Amino acid sequence: MVTTYVEGPAPVTQQQQQQDIVYIKTEQPPPVVYVAATRPTAPPPPPATTTIVVVQKNRGPSVINLSFFLLTYGGMDLGQSLGLNVASTTFIPTPQFFYSWFIGFIVGALLASVGVSHLPKIVFYILSCILELVDAILFVSSHDYKCFLAARYLGGAGIGVLTVAYLMHSSEVCLRTNRGVLTGAEQASLTFGIGFEAIYGAFWADTVIDSFNLVHGIIGIVFVVISFLCTVFTVIESPIYHLRRGDEVKARQCQLKLSLTNQSCTRIFNEAKRYVQEDESQSLGQQIGGSVIPFVKVLLLRCFVAFSISLPLVVSLEWSSAVSMRWYLWPMITSGVLRIIGSFISLSVLDKVGRKLVTLVALFCMAVLMISMAGIYGTVTDAYSMRQVSNLGMAFQFFAGLYVCSSSTYLTEAFPLKVKPYSIALIVCIEQVIHIIVIMCFKIGGNILFRYFLAVGILLLLGLIVLAVLMPETKQMTLREAGQRFRQTYDIKMY
């Protein structure tokens, strides 16, 4: 039997039934469906997160606004106390006229030292404005010698109050990167006032005498009004003041207003808390004992500020210029400008170069120039030599301006909180006492200028050596770190 395989549809016939034929039915394969493998569509990205950083203007330097104008007017009064433009007054000045401002300063500083840790700083700023305003009004409205004398006592008291409050306040609201500028502004503002008194007094020398006092008082009134407005609208209390009183909420609010960013606020606030906690952990006796060495260092540094501008220096500059020059007033103008330039250069480098190097360089130049003037006074006094004295006196004022600003910065960094206001007040009062002693002992005649310049020059040289060994460099340090550095017996590092 033969089996035949035939492809195709099976026909239905009779023969098919008789033969053993197997038919295979083929079907077309099912269609193949190809599915393309595509990457699944990614979900839409979430919206970008927007981070808002609250940036606030650092309002710590606003304290300079109010102090600058008040201290500038105080510098004008200080310049008069040291012999600038006293010939333009309507009376013959007496020793009391010269030293009255310094006595008032001492009273005001002692008053502020007692209350500055217990009352808001704005109280002392307003009190200073009131005292300075009365001073200026008396200059404008009266021609009586006793009224002028009262004005000088009140004006000195106002600056004494302001100095202690400002030095305490500025050191606590500033950053460690700008403490030199904020605290050094105390002496820079006084220097600006001294220079301004010398400059405008020289131009006013040939005018009516009464108008000089009138202009002096009007300038004072304008400066006081500006300072008062700055006090009311811009002054922010120190966070350390509230922390010492246990009010952490108000302290943080003050720090938020002072800080550049929220992040820096937290960092600075934590440092302030550590500073206060460290202070509270020490007893008053411990802090007094730990302040002895810093007190000696800063006292020596600050006392030399009294020799940077003094009655003998002003008399020497005026007399040497009058002997050797046709228009003797221009050296007064030049010396005022140079002192201002020196102080502002000092402010610009205290937080970059450092305090110690600037102080020592300026002090060395002051000592050399002082001894040079003594050498000329001890040999000849002709017109040529007096011209050299005048030139040296003008150069001296530049380095004096360069020197004085660092003393304020060091003064704010040296002491613990419990004794800080009393130490500051005592040191600045001793500075005024030196002024009073020089005024009372200075009598024109003989070789007084030679003896004065020689003695002071030697003192400056000896002080230079001592300060080079004792004074620390506190650039970019917190108050807590600077205080620890000050308590070391000696520190010869220059950076």
BELBEL-V713412 format. One record per residue. N is the residue number from 1. PSI is psi as a letter, one per 30 degrees, with the letter a starting at -180 (none if undefined). NEAR is the number of other ideal C-beta (glycine too) atoms within 12 Angstrom. Layout:
N:PSI:NEAR + N:PSI:NEAR
//
This chain:
1:k:7 + 2:k:8 + 3:k:11 + 4:k:13 + 5:j:14 + 6:k:16 + 7:k:12 + 8:l:11 + 9:k:12 + 10:j:18 + 11:k:13 + 12:j:9 + 13:l:10 + 14:e:8 + 15:f:11 + 16:e:16 + 17:f:11 + 18:f:8 + 19:k:17 + 20:i:13 + 21:k:20 + 22:k:15 + 23:k:18 + 24:k:14 + 25:k:12 + 26:k:12 + 27:l:7 + 28:k:7 + 29:k:6 + 30:k:6 + 31:k:6 + 32:k:7 + 33:j:6 + 34:k:6 + 35:j:6 + 36:k:6 + 37:j:6 + 38:k:6 + 39:k:6 + 40:k:6 + 41:k:6 + 42:k:7 + 43:l:6 + 44:k:6 + 45:k:7 + 46:l:7 + 47:k:6 + 48:k:6 + 49:k:7 + 50:j:6 + 51:k:7 + 52:j:8 + 53:j:12 + 54:j:15 + 55:k:14 + 56:k:19 + 57:k:16 + 58:j:27 + 59:g:26 + 60:e:38 + 61:f:30 + 62:f:30 + 63:f:43 + 64:e:34 + 65:e:31 + 66:e:41 + 67:e:51 + 68:e:34 + 69:e:38 + 70:e:53 + 71:f:47 + 72:e:40 + 73:e:48 + 74:e:51 + 75:e:47 + 76:e:46 + 77:e:49 + 78:e:49 + 79:e:42 + 80:e:43 + 81:f:46 + 82:g:41 + 83:f:37 + 84:k:45 + 85:g:36 + 86:f:33 + 87:f:24 + 88:g:31 + 89:l:31 + 90:g:23 + 91:l:21 + 92:j:12 + 93:k:27 + 94:l:18 + 95:e:24 + 96:e:24 + 97:e:32 + 98:e:35 + 99:f:34 + 100:e:35 + 101:e:44 + 102:e:43 + 103:e:31 + 104:e:40 + 105:e:44 + 106:e:34 + 107:e:28 + 108:e:41 + 109:e:42 + 110:e:27 + 111:e:30 + 112:e:40 + 113:f:33 + 114:e:19 + 115:f:23 + 116:f:42 + 117:f:30 + 118:f:16 + 119:l:24 + 120:k:26 + 121:f:39 + 122:f:29 + 123:e:24 + 124:e:44 + 125:e:44 + 126:e:28 + 127:e:32 + 128:e:47 + 129:e:40 + 130:e:27 + 131:e:42 + 132:e:52 + 133:e:31 + 134:e:29 + 135:e:45 + 136:e:39 + 137:e:27 + 138:e:31 + 139:e:39 + 140:e:27 + 141:f:21 + 142:l:23 + 143:g:21 + 144:k:16 + 145:e:21 + 146:e:17 + 147:e:24 + 148:e:37 + 149:e:31 + 150:e:26 + 151:e:40 + 152:e:44 + 153:e:32 + 154:e:38 + 155:e:51 + 156:e:44 + 157:e:38 + 158:e:46 + 159:e:50 + 160:e:44 + 161:e:46 + 162:e:53 + 163:e:53 + 164:e:47 + 165:e:50 + 166:e:51 + 167:e:49 + 168:e:50 + 169:e:48 + 170:e:49 + 171:f:49 + 172:f:46 + 173:f:41 + 174:l:41 + 175:l:33 + 176:f:32 + 177:f:21 + 178:g:29 + 179:e:38 + 180:e:43 + 181:e:37 + 182:e:42 + 183:e:48 + 184:f:48 + 185:f:46 + 186:e:48 + 187:e:55 + 188:e:42 + 189:e:45 + 190:e:48 + 191:e:48 + 192:e:40 + 193:e:44 + 194:e:48 + 195:e:39 + 196:e:40 + 197:e:43 + 198:e:45 + 199:e:30 + 200:f:29 + 201:e:38 + 202:e:32 + 203:f:22 + 204:g:29 + 205:e:26 + 206:g:14 + 207:a:17 + 208:k:13 + 209:e:21 + 210:e:20 + 211:f:23 + 212:e:32 + 213:e:38 + 214:e:26 + 215:e:27 + 216:e:41 + 217:e:33 + 218:e:22 + 219:e:31 + 220:e:44 + 221:e:27 + 222:e:22 + 223:e:39 + 224:e:40 + 225:e:24 + 226:e:26 + 227:e:43 + 228:e:28 + 229:e:21 + 230:e:28 + 231:e:36 + 232:e:17 + 233:f:15 + 234:f:26 + 235:k:36 + 236:k:38 + 237:l:37 + 238:k:42 + 239:e:36 + 240:e:42 + 241:e:34 + 242:e:27 + 243:e:32 + 244:f:30 + 245:g:21 + 246:g:14 + 247:i:18 + 248:f:21 + 249:e:15 + 250:e:23 + 251:e:32 + 252:e:23 + 253:e:19 + 254:e:33 + 255:e:39 + 256:e:27 + 257:f:28 + 258:f:38 + 259:l:32 + 260:e:25 + 261:l:20 + 262:e:20 + 263:e:16 + 264:f:24 + 265:e:28 + 266:e:17 + 267:e:19 + 268:e:36 + 269:e:31 + 270:e:23 + 271:e:27 + 272:e:38 + 273:e:26 + 274:e:20 + 275:e:35 + 276:e:31 + 277:e:19 + 278:e:25 + 279:e:29 + 280:f:21 + 281:f:15 + 282:k:23 + 283:l:14 + 284:e:16 + 285:e:13 + 286:e:18 + 287:e:27 + 288:e:20 + 289:e:17 + 290:f:29 + 291:f:32 + 292:e:22 + 293:e:27 + 294:e:40 + 295:e:31 + 296:e:25 + 297:e:38 + 298:e:43 + 299:e:35 + 300:e:36 + 301:e:46 + 302:e:45 + 303:e:35 + 304:f:42 + 305:e:44 + 306:f:40 + 307:f:39 + 308:f:48 + 309:k:46 + 310:l:42 + 311:e:39 + 312:e:38 + 313:e:43 + 314:e:42 + 315:e:33 + 316:e:44 + 317:e:47 + 318:e:36 + 319:e:30 + 320:e:37 + 321:e:33 + 322:e:24 + 323:e:23 + 324:f:26 + 325:l:25 + 326:e:12 + 327:j:16 + 328:f:24 + 329:f:29 + 330:e:25 + 331:e:38 + 332:e:44 + 333:e:29 + 334:e:29 + 335:e:45 + 336:e:41 + 337:e:27 + 338:e:33 + 339:e:49 + 340:e:36 + 341:e:26 + 342:e:41 + 343:e:47 + 344:f:27 + 345:e:28 + 346:e:42 + 347:e:39 + 348:f:21 + 349:f:27 + 350:e:44 + 351:g:29 + 352:e:19 + 353:e:25 + 354:l:27 + 355:e:49 + 356:e:37 + 357:e:26 + 358:e:40 + 359:e:49 + 360:e:34 + 361:e:28 + 362:e:43 + 363:e:42 + 364:e:27 + 365:e:30 + 366:e:43 + 367:e:35 + 368:e:24 + 369:e:37 + 370:e:43 + 371:e:28 + 372:e:26 + 373:e:39 + 374:e:32 + 375:e:21 + 376:e:31 + 377:f:33 + 378:f:22 + 379:d:17 + 380:l:16 + 381:h:22 + 382:l:15 + 383:e:19 + 384:e:17 + 385:e:22 + 386:e:30 + 387:e:26 + 388:e:29 + 389:e:42 + 390:e:34 + 391:e:29 + 392:e:36 + 393:e:45 + 394:e:36 + 395:e:30 + 396:e:46 + 397:e:45 + 398:e:34 + 399:f:38 + 400:e:46 + 401:e:43 + 402:f:42 + 403:e:50 + 404:f:51 + 405:e:46 + 406:f:51 + 407:e:52 + 408:e:47 + 409:e:49 + 410:e:51 + 411:e:47 + 412:f:50 + 413:f:50 + 414:f:46 + 415:k:39 + 416:l:38 + 417:e:37 + 418:e:26 + 419:f:31 + 420:e:40 + 421:e:41 + 422:e:29 + 423:e:40 + 424:e:45 + 425:e:36 + 426:e:27 + 427:e:42 + 428:f:47 + 429:e:34 + 430:e:31 + 431:e:40 + 432:e:39 + 433:e:24 + 434:e:31 + 435:e:39 + 436:e:30 + 437:e:23 + 438:e:33 + 439:e:32 + 440:e:18 + 441:f:19 + 442:j:28 + 443:k:17 + 444:k:17 + 445:l:11 + 446:b:12 + 447:h:18 + 448:e:23 + 449:e:37 + 450:e:27 + 451:e:21 + 452:e:32 + 453:e:38 + 454:e:25 + 455:e:23 + 456:e:36 + 457:e:35 + 458:e:20 + 459:e:27 + 460:e:39 + 461:e:26 + 462:e:19 + 463:e:35 + 464:e:31 + 465:e:19 + 466:e:23 + 467:e:42 + 468:e:27 + 469:e:21 + 470:e:33 + 471:k:44 + 472:l:38 + 473:k:34 + 474:g:40 + 475:k:32 + 476:g:22 + 477:l:30 + 478:l:29 + 479:e:38 + 480:e:29 + 481:e:23 + 482:e:35 + 483:e:35 + 484:e:22 + 485:e:30 + 486:e:39 + 487:f:29 + 488:k:23 + 489:e:17 + 490:l:18 + 491:j:25 + 492:g:18 + 493:k:19 + 494:g:20 + 495:none:16
//
